[in-house]
Amino acid sequence: MSLTIDGKIHAIFDTQQVTSSFQKREFVLEIDSGSNYPQYPKFQLIQDNCSILDAYSKEMEVTVHFDLKGRPYNKPGNPTIYFTNLQVWRIEAKQTEAPNPQASTQDTGGSM
Protein backbone atom coordinates (compact mmCIF):
# COMPACT_ATOMS: atom_id res chain seq x y z
CA MET A 1 0.00 0.00 0.00
CA SER A 2 1.62 3.22 -1.19
CA LEU A 3 0.99 6.45 0.74
CA THR A 4 2.25 10.04 0.71
CA ILE A 5 2.59 12.55 3.55
CA ASP A 6 3.99 16.08 3.98
CA GLY A 7 5.93 17.24 7.01
CA LYS A 8 9.15 18.61 8.45
CA ILE A 9 12.15 16.39 9.21
CA HIS A 10 12.48 16.29 12.99
CA ALA A 11 15.36 13.81 13.42
CA ILE A 12 17.68 11.76 11.20
CA PHE A 13 19.51 8.67 12.45
CA ASP A 14 22.63 6.94 11.15
CA THR A 15 22.44 3.90 8.90
CA GLN A 16 22.40 0.65 10.90
CA GLN A 17 23.97 -2.51 9.53
CA VAL A 18 21.46 -5.01 10.98
CA THR A 19 23.03 -8.11 9.40
CA SER A 20 25.81 -8.61 6.87
CA SER A 21 23.26 -8.29 4.07
CA PHE A 22 20.66 -5.88 5.53
CA GLN A 23 20.88 -2.21 6.44
CA LYS A 24 18.29 0.37 7.46
CA ARG A 25 18.13 4.07 8.23
CA GLU A 26 15.39 5.82 10.18
CA PHE A 27 14.11 9.37 10.47
CA VAL A 28 11.26 11.15 12.24
CA LEU A 29 8.82 13.45 10.49
CA GLU A 30 6.87 16.16 12.32
CA ILE A 31 3.32 16.34 10.99
CA ASP A 32 0.32 18.44 12.08
CA SER A 33 2.77 21.03 13.42
CA GLY A 34 0.05 23.69 13.50
CA SER A 35 -2.11 21.69 15.91
CA ASN A 36 -1.90 21.45 19.68
CA TYR A 37 -0.75 17.84 19.31
CA PRO A 38 1.82 17.46 16.51
CA GLN A 39 2.67 13.88 15.58
CA TYR A 40 6.13 12.35 15.13
CA PRO A 41 5.99 9.11 13.12
CA LYS A 42 9.25 7.27 12.49
CA PHE A 43 9.99 6.11 8.94
CA GLN A 44 12.65 3.77 7.62
CA LEU A 45 14.65 3.33 4.45
CA ILE A 46 16.30 0.01 3.66
CA GLN A 47 19.24 -1.26 1.62
CA ASP A 48 20.30 1.10 -1.23
CA ASN A 49 17.51 3.55 -0.36
CA CYS A 50 19.34 4.53 2.85
CA SER A 51 21.40 7.03 0.86
CA ILE A 52 18.27 8.94 -0.27
CA LEU A 53 18.30 10.70 3.10
CA ASP A 54 21.82 12.09 2.55
CA ALA A 55 20.36 14.96 0.49
CA TYR A 56 18.12 16.16 3.37
CA SER A 57 18.61 17.70 6.80
CA LYS A 58 16.66 18.51 9.95
CA GLU A 59 13.91 21.12 9.62
CA MET A 60 13.48 20.60 5.86
CA GLU A 61 9.90 20.48 4.59
CA VAL A 62 9.44 17.31 2.55
CA THR A 63 6.95 15.01 0.89
CA VAL A 64 7.54 11.38 1.82
CA HIS A 65 6.37 8.48 -0.36
CA PHE A 66 6.18 5.22 1.59
CA ASP A 67 4.64 1.78 1.82
CA LEU A 68 2.78 0.58 4.90
CA LYS A 69 4.29 -2.79 5.83
CA GLY A 70 3.34 -5.20 8.59
CA ARG A 71 4.25 -8.73 9.58
CA PRO A 72 3.80 -11.16 12.46
CA TYR A 73 6.65 -12.69 14.46
CA ASN A 74 5.95 -16.08 15.97
CA LYS A 75 8.25 -17.40 18.69
CA PRO A 76 7.18 -20.84 19.95
CA GLY A 77 5.55 -20.65 23.37
CA ASN A 78 4.97 -16.88 23.18
CA PRO A 79 2.12 -14.76 21.84
CA THR A 80 2.45 -13.47 18.27
CA ILE A 81 4.05 -10.03 18.01
CA TYR A 82 3.13 -7.74 15.11
CA PHE A 83 5.53 -5.24 13.58
CA THR A 84 4.52 -2.23 11.49
CA ASN A 85 6.99 -0.32 9.29
CA LEU A 86 6.62 2.83 7.24
CA GLN A 87 9.06 1.95 4.46
CA VAL A 88 10.15 4.97 2.40
CA TRP A 89 10.99 4.69 -1.28
CA ARG A 90 11.08 8.39 -2.23
CA ILE A 91 11.54 11.81 -0.56
CA GLU A 92 10.99 15.16 -2.25
CA ALA A 93 11.84 18.62 -0.93
CA LYS A 94 8.74 20.80 -0.71
CA GLN A 95 8.78 23.62 -3.22
CA THR A 96 8.60 27.05 -1.68
CA GLU A 97 6.21 29.29 -3.53
CA ALA A 98 8.20 31.74 -5.60
CA PRO A 99 6.48 34.87 -6.87
CA ASN A 100 5.30 34.62 -10.46
CA PRO A 101 7.42 37.14 -12.42
CA GLN A 102 4.68 37.61 -15.02
CA ALA A 103 2.09 38.49 -12.38
CA SER A 104 4.18 41.36 -11.07
CA THR A 105 4.91 42.84 -14.52
CA GLN A 106 2.43 45.51 -15.51
CA ASP A 107 1.63 46.40 -19.11
CA THR A 108 2.83 49.96 -19.67
CA GLY A 109 2.28 49.94 -23.42
CA GLY A 110 -1.02 51.76 -23.17
CA SER A 111 -2.54 50.00 -26.18
CA MET A 112 -6.30 49.55 -26.21
C-alpha positions in Angstrom: 0.0 0.0 0.0 1.6 3.2 -1.2 1.0 6.5 0.7 2.3 10.0 0.7 2.6 12.6 3.6 4.0 16.1 4.0 5.9 17.2 7.0 9.2 18.6 8.5 12.1 16.4 9.2 12.5 16.3 13.0 15.4 13.8 13.4 17.7 11.8 11.2 19.5 8.7 12.4 22.6 6.9 11.1 22.4 3.9 8.9 22.4 0.7 10.9 24.0 -2.5 9.5 21.5 -5.0 11.0 23.0 -8.1 9.4 25.8 -8.6 6.9 23.3 -8.3 4.1 20.7 -5.9 5.5 20.9 -2.2 6.4 18.3 0.4 7.5 18.1 4.1 8.2 15.4 5.8 10.2 14.1 9.4 10.5 11.3 11.1 12.2 8.8 13.4 10.5 6.9 16.2 12.3 3.3 16.3 11.0 0.3 18.4 12.1 2.8 21.0 13.4 0.0 23.7 13.5 -2.1 21.7 15.9 -1.9 21.4 19.7 -0.7 17.8 19.3 1.8 17.5 16.5 2.7 13.9 15.6 6.1 12.3 15.1 6.0 9.1 13.1 9.2 7.3 12.5 10.0 6.1 8.9 12.7 3.8 7.6 14.6 3.3 4.4 16.3 0.0 3.7 19.2 -1.3 1.6 20.3 1.1 -1.2 17.5 3.5 -0.4 19.3 4.5 2.9 21.4 7.0 0.9 18.3 8.9 -0.3 18.3 10.7 3.1 21.8 12.1 2.5 20.4 15.0 0.5 18.1 16.2 3.4 18.6 17.7 6.8 16.7 18.5 9.9 13.9 21.1 9.6 13.5 20.6 5.9 9.9 20.5 4.6 9.4 17.3 2.5 6.9 15.0 0.9 7.5 11.4 1.8 6.4 8.5 -0.4 6.2 5.2 1.6 4.6 1.8 1.8 2.8 0.6 4.9 4.3 -2.8 5.8 3.3 -5.2 8.6 4.3 -8.7 9.6 3.8 -11.2 12.5 6.7 -12.7 14.5 6.0 -16.1 16.0 8.2 -17.4 18.7 7.2 -20.8 20.0 5.5 -20.6 23.4 5.0 -16.9 23.2 2.1 -14.8 21.8 2.5 -13.5 18.3 4.0 -10.0 18.0 3.1 -7.7 15.1 5.5 -5.2 13.6 4.5 -2.2 11.5 7.0 -0.3 9.3 6.6 2.8 7.2 9.1 1.9 4.5 10.1 5.0 2.4 11.0 4.7 -1.3 11.1 8.4 -2.2 11.5 11.8 -0.6 11.0 15.2 -2.3 11.8 18.6 -0.9 8.7 20.8 -0.7 8.8 23.6 -3.2 8.6 27.0 -1.7 6.2 29.3 -3.5 8.2 31.7 -5.6 6.5 34.9 -6.9 5.3 34.6 -10.5 7.4 37.1 -12.4 4.7 37.6 -15.0 2.1 38.5 -12.4 4.2 41.4 -11.1 4.9 42.8 -14.5 2.4 45.5 -15.5 1.6 46.4 -19.1 2.8 50.0 -19.7 2.3 49.9 -23.4 -1.0 51.8 -23.2 -2.5 50.0 -26.2 -6.3 49.5 -26.2 
